[in-house]
Amino acid sequence: MSDRSDRGEHESETESGSVEGDPLDRPHDIEALRITYEGARTVLDAQLQRITDIDDKAATVLRIDSLLLGLLVTAATLITRVRGQQLAEFVNPLTAIGIGLIVVSLLAAIVTYTISETVSGVGPDGIERRYTEREWLVLLNRSAAAWMRENERANRRNARAMNASPYALGVGVALVVLGIALSTVSP
């Protein structure tokens, strides 16, 4: 009596979603396995695309942060050398906090770009083993669920880190501009 319906409540599901005592050679409808894996592959591809999109945004913010910090250093150098003004005239709590926030944005973008750990499919060990098509599809379907969970965790981590970066950048730029404007207006 190897039919699943005959085993009923004697089976228990593991964390990965597989059923204990469920051998790979258990009868599975191969077409259903193919369709299920195609659906899972679509989800995995979408998750990977989201991670790539977040990484691309982080790289863009990183470039902007680097450019702004470079411009601020250049402007500070020009002001002190060419115009003979003291840099201290422009440094106030607003500019200091603004520059600090731009640095925070840069660091958040770096963290976002570097923490992306994704799972895109079977590794070399799985490919080198020999399975029948049915066994292979059963393994792929079981593994896809774990891959999706891991990619979803990576998406959440990346999104949290990425959300901090543009906000810090925007507020930082606004504070630097406001701080410089106030230092040029006040005596």
C-alpha positions as CSV (number, residue, x, y, z in Angstrom):
1,M,0.0,0.0,0.0
2,S,2.2,2.8,-1.2
3,D,-0.6,5.1,-2.4
4,R,-0.5,8.3,-0.5
5,S,-4.3,8.2,0.2
6,D,-3.7,4.8,1.9
7,R,-1.1,6.4,4.2
8,G,-3.3,9.3,5.2
9,E,-2.5,10.6,8.6
10,H,0.7,8.5,9.0
11,E,2.6,11.1,6.9
12,S,4.0,14.3,8.3
13,E,5.3,17.3,6.3
14,T,8.8,18.6,6.9
15,E,9.9,22.2,6.8
16,S,10.8,22.0,3.2
17,G,7.3,20.9,2.3
18,S,8.3,17.3,1.4
19,V,6.5,14.4,3.0
20,E,8.5,12.1,5.2
21,G,8.8,8.6,3.7
22,D,7.9,10.0,0.3
23,P,10.4,8.3,-2.1
24,L,11.3,10.0,-5.4
25,D,9.9,7.1,-7.4
26,R,6.4,7.7,-6.0
27,P,4.0,8.1,-8.9
28,H,3.7,11.8,-9.8
29,D,2.1,13.2,-12.9
30,I,5.0,14.4,-14.9
31,E,3.0,17.1,-16.7
32,A,1.7,18.5,-13.4
33,L,5.3,18.5,-12.2
34,R,6.4,20.4,-15.3
35,I,3.6,23.0,-14.9
36,T,4.3,23.4,-11.2
37,Y,8.0,24.0,-11.8
38,E,7.3,26.5,-14.6
39,G,5.2,28.5,-12.2
40,A,7.8,28.3,-9.5
41,R,10.5,29.3,-12.0
42,T,8.4,32.4,-13.0
43,V,8.2,33.4,-9.3
44,L,12.0,32.8,-8.8
45,D,12.8,34.9,-11.9
46,A,10.5,37.7,-10.7
47,Q,12.2,37.6,-7.3
48,L,15.7,37.7,-8.8
49,Q,14.6,40.7,-11.0
50,R,13.4,42.6,-8.0
51,I,16.7,42.0,-6.3
52,T,18.5,43.2,-9.4
53,D,16.3,46.3,-9.6
54,I,17.1,47.1,-6.0
55,D,20.8,46.6,-6.6
56,D,20.6,48.9,-9.7
57,K,18.9,51.6,-7.6
58,A,21.5,51.2,-4.9
59,A,24.3,51.6,-7.5
60,T,22.7,54.7,-8.8
61,V,22.3,56.3,-5.4
62,L,25.9,55.3,-4.6
63,R,27.1,57.2,-7.7
64,I,25.0,60.2,-6.8
65,D,26.3,60.2,-3.2
66,S,29.9,59.9,-4.4
67,L,29.4,62.7,-6.9
68,L,27.8,65.0,-4.3
69,L,30.5,64.3,-1.7
70,G,33.1,65.0,-4.4
71,L,31.4,68.2,-5.4
72,L,31.2,69.4,-1.7
73,V,34.9,68.7,-1.2
74,T,35.7,70.5,-4.4
75,A,33.5,73.5,-3.5
76,A,35.1,73.7,-0.1
77,T,38.5,73.7,-1.6
78,L,37.7,76.4,-4.1
79,I,36.0,78.6,-1.5
80,T,39.0,78.5,0.8
81,R,41.7,78.8,-1.9
82,V,40.1,81.1,-4.6
83,R,37.8,83.3,-2.6
84,G,39.9,83.3,0.6
85,Q,36.9,82.5,2.8
86,Q,37.1,80.3,5.7
87,L,35.3,77.0,5.5
88,A,34.1,77.5,9.0
89,E,31.8,80.2,7.7
90,F,29.7,77.6,5.9
91,V,29.9,74.9,8.6
92,N,26.9,74.9,10.9
93,P,24.7,72.2,12.4
94,L,22.6,72.0,9.3
95,T,25.5,71.5,6.9
96,A,27.2,69.0,9.3
97,I,24.1,66.9,9.7
98,G,23.4,67.1,5.9
99,I,26.9,65.9,5.0
100,G,26.5,63.2,7.7
101,L,23.2,62.1,6.1
102,I,24.8,61.9,2.6
103,V,27.5,59.7,4.1
104,V,24.8,57.5,5.7
105,S,23.1,57.3,2.3
106,L,26.3,56.2,0.7
107,L,26.9,53.5,3.4
108,A,23.3,52.3,3.1
109,A,23.7,52.0,-0.7
110,I,26.9,50.1,-0.3
111,V,25.3,47.7,2.2
112,T,22.3,47.2,-0.1
113,Y,24.5,46.4,-3.0
114,T,26.7,44.0,-1.1
115,I,24.1,42.0,0.9
116,S,22.3,40.5,-2.0
117,E,22.5,36.7,-1.5
118,T,20.2,35.0,-4.0
119,V,19.4,31.5,-5.0
120,S,18.6,31.1,-8.6
121,G,18.5,27.4,-9.0
122,V,20.3,24.1,-8.8
123,G,24.0,24.2,-8.0
124,P,26.8,22.1,-9.6
125,D,26.3,19.2,-7.1
126,G,22.7,18.8,-8.1
127,I,23.4,18.9,-11.8
128,E,26.2,16.3,-11.7
129,R,23.9,13.7,-10.2
130,R,21.8,11.4,-12.4
131,Y,18.0,11.4,-12.0
132,T,15.1,10.4,-14.1
133,E,13.0,13.3,-15.5
134,R,10.4,12.5,-12.9
135,E,12.9,12.5,-10.0
136,W,14.5,15.6,-11.3
137,L,11.1,17.5,-11.5
138,V,10.1,16.3,-8.0
139,L,13.5,17.6,-6.6
140,L,13.2,20.9,-8.5
141,N,9.7,21.5,-7.2
142,R,10.7,20.7,-3.6
143,S,13.8,22.9,-3.8
144,A,12.0,25.8,-5.5
145,A,10.0,26.5,-2.4
146,A,13.1,26.8,-0.3
147,W,14.7,29.0,-3.0
148,M,11.6,31.3,-3.0
149,R,11.7,31.7,0.8
150,E,15.4,32.6,0.7
151,N,15.0,35.1,-2.1
152,E,12.0,36.7,-0.3
153,R,14.2,37.2,2.8
154,A,16.9,38.7,0.6
155,N,14.3,41.0,-1.0
156,R,13.1,42.2,2.4
157,R,16.7,42.9,3.6
158,N,17.6,44.7,0.4
159,A,14.4,46.8,0.5
160,R,14.9,47.9,4.1
161,A,18.5,48.9,3.4
162,M,17.6,50.6,0.1
163,N,14.7,52.6,1.6
164,A,17.1,54.3,4.0
165,S,19.5,55.5,1.3
166,P,17.4,57.8,-0.9
167,Y,15.6,59.3,2.1
168,A,18.9,60.1,3.8
169,L,20.3,61.5,0.6
170,G,17.3,63.8,0.0
171,V,17.2,65.1,3.6
172,G,21.0,65.5,3.6
173,V,21.0,67.5,0.4
174,A,18.2,69.7,1.7
175,L,20.0,70.4,4.9
176,V,23.3,71.2,3.2
177,V,21.6,73.6,0.9
178,L,19.7,75.2,3.7
179,G,22.8,75.4,5.9
180,I,24.8,77.1,3.2
181,A,22.0,79.5,2.4
182,L,21.6,80.4,6.1
183,S,25.4,80.9,6.4
184,T,25.5,83.3,3.4
185,V,22.4,85.3,4.7
186,S,23.3,85.6,8.3
187,P,26.2,88.0,9.3
